Every structure is written in C-alpha cells, then in structure tokens.
Amino acid sequence: MKLNQKNRVSTPFGDFHIDVENLVDHFLHDGKKSESSQTPSCTVAAWTPRVSVVESETGYEMVVELPGLDPADVSVEMQEGRLEISGEKKIAELADGIQTIRDERQQGTFNRIFEFSKQIEPDGIKAEFKNGLLKIDLPKSAKALPRKIDIQVDQA
C-alpha cells in the first residue's frame, strides 16, 4: 500500500506539535492573553484521525479512530484503487451567556486518501462504525490473490 502525501506519519513525539504551536502562538502574541479569556490564545493543528492498516493474504483491514463523531458525518468512497475517508467532527454550540475559556478538542473536517498497489474488490468492501472506531475490510480481488500453479509432469 502506498500512502498519499496528504497523510501524516505517526511519530514518537505524539502531539508535541500542538505544544510547539502553542509556544509559537504565545511568542507571536508577545505573551498577551486573548481578550475573551484568562489564558493565552492557542492554535490547534488541523485534525487528522489516526489510522492503522494491516495486510493479510486475502485483503487489508483499516481501523480509523473517530471519537465523538456521528457515523452520518463520515464518508468512505473507493474509486480507481483510492480509498477516501472524509468527514467532519462538530462541537455542540454553547448556550447564551456561556463562553469557552480553552478548547483543545480536535474538530473540523478531515480527508484521508489511501492508494492500494494491489487490486481491491469494490463490491466486497465492508465498513463498520462502533465505539468511535471505523473498521474497513478491503478484500483483494481474485486477480491479486496468490495462486498456486500446477506443474505438469511428462510421463514418457
């Protein structure tokens, strides 16, 4: 499987980039606190859900972490060997008189594209959403499966 350039690679630093962005944001604003809160303003990076992919002899299995999402807000499409997973994580609006002091929850739209080097059987793809995890089974087409070739023996 070849990953599209839009995909991020998981690193041992976890969400270290968020801490760095918060620090940079703090210095860019000269350490000033935002007018609407008592804490420094911060910027959280664009949201990219975490994905694991395993390959077996008969296909691929993907698990996508989508905590807090409604399955109706997620789309899975397969076209020309490219699997596209997209959606939006919405945060509930606050009632009048309530303001957010700090919100570091991941939110907004996301789009992940995966290209498969082996052919996938599109009619056999199954997706299941349970407990914030999207599990996608992608069977390889019969053409892509290994096949044992019988050797003919000359009986002469």
Secondary structure, DSSP 8 states (H G I E B T S, - for coil): -EE-TTS----TTTTHHHHHHHHHHHHHTTT-B-TTSSSB----------EEEEE-SSEEEEEEE-TT--GGGEEEEEETTEEEEEEEE------TT---S------EEEEEEEE-SS-B-GGG-EEEEETTEEEEEEEB-TTTS-----------
